[in-house]
Amino acid sequence: MIPVSLTQEARALARAAGRFCGAAVAALAFASAPVGTALADDEHDDDGGTYAIGLWGDLPYGPAQAATGVPNLIADMNAQRLKFTVHDGDLKAGSGSLCDENLYLQALGFFNALRAPAMFTPGDNDWTDCDRPANGGFNSRERLDRERAVFFSTPFSLGQRTLRQEVQAEPLCLGLNGAVPCVENRRWTVGRVTYATFNVAGSCNNLCDTAPDAAEYAARNAANIRWLQETFATAKARRSVAVMLISQANPGWDQSDPTRAPLRNPRTLAQTDGAPDGFQAWLLALRDEVIAFRRPVAYVHGDSHYFRIDKPLLDAAGQRLENFTRVETFGNNAANGNNDVQWLKASIDTRSREVFSYQPMIVPGNRTAVPAP
């Protein structure tokens, strides 16, 4: 059995993260803080099935956000009574900043500054886009291998308190040297809600940009679909009243938003803008599972930096899937400093019909256009 504490490598990384983040780390008790008791599935259900979680992502994108905005956000989340938090990918801007070790150490410090269990799913900016010359010209598979080692080396979450998760441990993905486990894909149950993360990345899901990698995409996409199907089977077996899925990419859902997502036929879910389509098979599998599950399904993502909650998924006949809700978290607005460095509180009431409700959390210290009263 793997011990509750972090592995030796992860502990060393956490200590290094503490040194790297300097005064901000000390102020927020970052990665050097001791890891607390691990919590098993359903062990959080001590409040009658009503609790709250924190959702955030696409942060930080620049020095001001790293030095001030994200520490403010973390302090705000720590002031709440949250069961856990999830960062839905992108630890940095897409271009112009290195995908080096400091990037991952900084992020590890941020996650371990959170008092509640902290989850993370990778984003394109922190691995697939690392092959861009402006990001250091790294091999994207090697960078994903490194993320797996830094953030996913045990079956436990990050954070000052940890939560044990189910891990996709079969060697279904591709790393630099061949088949590897997709350890970033995680699943856990709190109360009667099942949660899962998936490595579904922007930039066409690794099918375009500087160095497309069709083989890596095909293996990971198949693994993601398998994890998706197993997640819904698990939710049914556990009699979960709802499912929340978290990934990074905005895959596009219809023809309405060409500035922020791929254009897509909402009935066939095929991409219509001529770009490589890294998402259709995933979306078709998702739609099948949502219809079969019948209960509420929340799909949380980042990527396109536009906070919204809507119902964009249609069936093949063009009818809206009433039980499906897309939730896009706040994301970087780097040109305006800390302006959009905010988070979303999701409240869960397993006794209610819709289970999930949402409250945007505007961090007082990160208000720039309209000062806090």
QUINORFEN-V454948 format. One record per residue. N is the residue number from 1. PHI is phi in whole degrees, 0 to 359 (NA if undefined). PSI is psi in whole degrees, 0 to 359 (none if undefined). BURIAL is b if it has 24 or more other C-alpha atoms within 12 Angstrom, else e. Layout:
n & phi & psi & burial
N & PHI & PSI & BURIAL
N & PHI & PSI & BURIAL
//
This chain:
n & phi & psi & burial
1 & NA & 134 & e
2 & 286 & 132 & e
3 & 294 & 160 & e
4 & 296 & 323 & b
5 & 291 & 161 & b
6 & 292 & 157 & b
7 & 296 & 166 & e
8 & 301 & 319 & e
9 & 297 & 315 & e
10 & 295 & 322 & b
11 & 297 & 319 & b
12 & 296 & 319 & e
13 & 297 & 319 & b
14 & 298 & 318 & b
15 & 296 & 319 & b
16 & 295 & 322 & b
17 & 298 & 322 & b
18 & 298 & 319 & b
19 & 291 & 321 & e
20 & 294 & 318 & b
21 & 280 & 350 & b
22 & 58 & 229 & e
23 & 297 & 325 & e
24 & 296 & 323 & b
25 & 296 & 313 & b
26 & 299 & 320 & e
27 & 295 & 327 & e
28 & 253 & 8 & b
29 & 53 & 63 & b
30 & 288 & 227 & b
31 & 296 & 339 & b
32 & 284 & 352 & b
33 & 293 & 145 & b
34 & 294 & 144 & b
35 & 279 & 132 & b
36 & 275 & 196 & e
37 & 293 & 137 & b
38 & 282 & 142 & b
39 & 245 & 130 & b
40 & 277 & 169 & b
41 & 308 & 137 & b
42 & 73 & 352 & b
43 & 291 & 341 & e
44 & 284 & 348 & b
45 & 279 & 67 & e
46 & 248 & 13 & e
47 & 225 & 32 & e
48 & 72 & 20 & e
49 & 83 & 16 & b
50 & 239 & 123 & b
51 & 199 & 176 & b
52 & 228 & 151 & b
53 & 229 & 163 & b
54 & 247 & 134 & b
55 & 238 & 133 & b
56 & 203 & 170 & b
57 & 173 & 182 & b
58 & 52 & 44 & b
59 & 207 & 147 & b
60 & 272 & 154 & b
61 & 250 & 3 & b
62 & 190 & 174 & b
63 & 301 & 320 & e
64 & 295 & 320 & e
65 & 292 & 322 & b
66 & 291 & 321 & b
67 & 279 & 327 & b
68 & 234 & 309 & b
69 & 297 & 308 & b
70 & 291 & 317 & b
71 & 303 & 320 & b
72 & 299 & 316 & b
73 & 297 & 316 & b
74 & 297 & 316 & b
75 & 299 & 323 & b
76 & 292 & 317 & b
77 & 294 & 321 & b
78 & 293 & 339 & b
79 & 280 & 351 & e
80 & 262 & 163 & b
81 & 263 & 88 & e
82 & 253 & 141 & b
83 & 288 & 319 & b
84 & 194 & 171 & b
85 & 232 & 155 & b
86 & 224 & 128 & b
87 & 262 & 121 & b
88 & 265 & 35 & b
89 & 101 & 163 & b
90 & 74 & 98 & b
91 & 267 & 357 & b
92 & 198 & 175 & b
93 & 292 & 160 & b
94 & 292 & 327 & b
95 & 217 & 151 & b
96 & 94 & 7 & e
97 & 218 & 142 & b
98 & 286 & 144 & b
99 & 270 & 53 & b
100 & 263 & 185 & b
101 & 297 & 327 & e
102 & 300 & 326 & b
103 & 301 & 312 & b
104 & 287 & 324 & b
105 & 293 & 321 & b
106 & 299 & 314 & b
107 & 296 & 319 & b
108 & 300 & 320 & b
109 & 298 & 317 & b
110 & 298 & 313 & b
111 & 296 & 320 & b
112 & 280 & 356 & b
113 & 280 & 343 & b
114 & 282 & 132 & b
115 & 289 & 322 & b
116 & 279 & 161 & b
117 & 308 & 137 & b
118 & 239 & 124 & b
119 & 251 & 160 & b
120 & 209 & 141 & b
121 & 235 & 138 & b
122 & 295 & 154 & b
123 & 238 & 164 & b
124 & 301 & 324 & b
125 & 293 & 337 & b
126 & 257 & 5 & b
127 & 208 & 302 & b
128 & 297 & 325 & b
129 & 273 & 2 & b
130 & 290 & 348 & b
131 & 280 & 354 & b
132 & 294 & 138 & b
133 & 306 & 323 & e
134 & 291 & 345 & e
135 & 256 & 4 & b
136 & 113 & 353 & e
137 & 64 & 36 & b
138 & 284 & 160 & b
139 & 283 & 125 & b
140 & 295 & 324 & b
141 & 297 & 319 & b
142 & 296 & 321 & b
143 & 293 & 323 & b
144 & 291 & 322 & b
145 & 304 & 318 & b
146 & 293 & 319 & b
147 & 299 & 320 & b
148 & 298 & 322 & b
149 & 288 & 321 & b
150 & 284 & 314 & b
151 & 257 & 344 & b
152 & 228 & 36 & b
153 & 277 & 351 & b
154 & 227 & 169 & b
155 & 278 & 17 & b
156 & 250 & 154 & b
157 & 291 & 175 & b
158 & 271 & 189 & b
159 & 99 & 163 & b
160 & 289 & 333 & b
161 & 247 & 144 & b
162 & 241 & 158 & b
163 & 229 & 130 & b
164 & 286 & 138 & b
165 & 235 & 156 & b
166 & 281 & 143 & b
167 & 234 & 140 & b
168 & 282 & 91 & b
169 & 269 & 349 & b
170 & 291 & 145 & e
171 & 283 & 72 & e
172 & 259 & 343 & b
173 & 264 & 172 & b
174 & 245 & 129 & b
175 & 252 & 192 & b
176 & 300 & 323 & e
177 & 248 & 23 & e
178 & 122 & 201 & e
179 & 293 & 136 & e
180 & 218 & 158 & b
181 & 294 & 148 & b
182 & 270 & 63 & b
183 & 292 & 348 & b
184 & 284 & 342 & b
185 & 278 & 118 & b
186 & 232 & 158 & b
187 & 213 & 143 & b
188 & 206 & 159 & b
189 & 234 & 130 & b
190 & 236 & 122 & b
191 & 63 & 234 & b
192 & 245 & 34 & b
193 & 237 & 132 & b
194 & 259 & 132 & b
195 & 242 & 149 & b
196 & 207 & 147 & b
197 & 249 & 152 & b
198 & 219 & 139 & b
199 & 274 & 78 & b
200 & 247 & 108 & b
201 & 254 & 153 & b
202 & 292 & 194 & b
203 & 55 & 49 & b
204 & 64 & 20 & b
205 & 63 & 35 & b
206 & 79 & 22 & b
207 & 255 & 4 & b
208 & 213 & 197 & b
209 & 78 & 210 & b
210 & 294 & 313 & e
211 & 222 & 79 & b
212 & 302 & 149 & b
213 & 223 & 86 & b
214 & 296 & 325 & e
215 & 292 & 317 & e
216 & 297 & 315 & b
217 & 302 & 310 & b
218 & 300 & 317 & b
219 & 293 & 313 & b
220 & 292 & 321 & b
221 & 297 & 317 & b
222 & 297 & 320 & b
223 & 294 & 319 & b
224 & 299 & 316 & b
225 & 295 & 319 & b
226 & 298 & 316 & b
227 & 296 & 323 & b
228 & 298 & 311 & b
229 & 296 & 320 & b
230 & 292 & 327 & b
231 & 296 & 315 & b
232 & 291 & 325 & b
233 & 296 & 320 & e
234 & 296 & 316 & b
235 & 300 & 319 & b
236 & 293 & 317 & b
237 & 296 & 326 & e
238 & 272 & 0 & e
239 & 57 & 41 & e
240 & 294 & 144 & b
241 & 272 & 349 & b
242 & 196 & 164 & b
243 & 228 & 139 & b
244 & 238 & 126 & b
245 & 248 & 138 & b
246 & 231 & 125 & b
247 & 215 & 177 & b
248 & 269 & 314 & b
249 & 289 & 144 & b
250 & 270 & 105 & b
251 & 283 & 348 & b
252 & 83 & 144 & b
253 & 231 & 335 & b
254 & 202 & 203 & b
255 & 260 & 11 & e
256 & 269 & 346 & e
257 & 221 & 66 & e
258 & 292 & 342 & e
259 & 281 & 342 & e
260 & 233 & 352 & e
261 & 203 & 160 & b
262 & 298 & 142 & b
263 & 285 & 140 & b
264 & 213 & 139 & b
265 & 291 & 117 & b
266 & 292 & 343 & b
267 & 272 & 315 & b
268 & 270 & 341 & b
269 & 65 & 20 & b
270 & 275 & 140 & b
271 & 289 & 139 & b
272 & 244 & 3 & e
273 & 263 & 6 & e
274 & 85 & 352 & e
275 & 280 & 159 & e
276 & 304 & 135 & b
277 & 257 & 103 & b
278 & 264 & 13 & b
279 & 229 & 346 & b
280 & 300 & 312 & b
281 & 299 & 321 & b
282 & 297 & 315 & b
283 & 292 & 323 & b
284 & 296 & 318 & b
285 & 295 & 319 & b
286 & 300 & 313 & b
287 & 301 & 317 & b
288 & 301 & 316 & e
289 & 290 & 321 & b
290 & 297 & 315 & b
291 & 297 & 316 & b
292 & 291 & 329 & e
293 & 286 & 322 & b
294 & 74 & 330 & e
295 & 275 & 173 & b
296 & 300 & 137 & b
297 & 230 & 123 & b
298 & 254 & 133 & b
299 & 243 & 108 & b
300 & 260 & 131 & b
301 & 211 & 170 & b
302 & 240 & 234 & b
303 & 86 & 306 & b
304 & 259 & 6 & b
305 & 59 & 46 & b
306 & 213 & 104 & b
307 & 298 & 127 & b
308 & 195 & 155 & b
309 & 225 & 120 & b
310 & 206 & 188 & e
311 & 229 & 78 & b
312 & 269 & 357 & b
313 & 266 & 124 & b
314 & 250 & 158 & b
315 & 274 & 180 & b
316 & 294 & 342 & e
317 & 268 & 1 & e
318 & 87 & 13 & e
319 & 267 & 138 & e
320 & 291 & 136 & e
321 & 280 & 107 & b
322 & 294 & 334 & e
323 & 269 & 4 & b
324 & 250 & 132 & b
325 & 229 & 127 & b
326 & 270 & 134 & b
327 & 235 & 113 & b
328 & 256 & 127 & b
329 & 282 & 164 & b
330 & 301 & 153 & b
331 & 213 & 176 & b
332 & 312 & 140 & b
333 & 226 & 65 & b
334 & 301 & 329 & b
335 & 296 & 343 & e
336 & 240 & 34 & e
337 & 61 & 238 & b
338 & 267 & 15 & b
339 & 308 & 316 & b
340 & 248 & 23 & b
341 & 275 & 80 & b
342 & 228 & 176 & b
343 & 220 & 171 & b
344 & 237 & 127 & b
345 & 266 & 125 & b
346 & 254 & 124 & b
347 & 260 & 135 & b
348 & 243 & 126 & b
349 & 230 & 102 & b
350 & 290 & 351 & b
351 & 267 & 352 & e
352 & 270 & 161 & e
353 & 294 & 316 & e
354 & 267 & 348 & b
355 & 70 & 307 & b
356 & 259 & 140 & b
357 & 221 & 160 & b
358 & 225 & 143 & b
359 & 225 & 114 & e
360 & 297 & 134 & b
361 & 248 & 104 & b
362 & 268 & 109 & b
363 & 293 & 120 & b
364 & 307 & 317 & b
365 & 289 & 348 & b
366 & 256 & 6 & b
367 & 285 & 126 & e
368 & 238 & 323 & e
369 & 284 & 319 & e
370 & 231 & 108 & e
371 & 300 & 152 & e
372 & 296 & 141 & e
373 & 293 & none & e
//
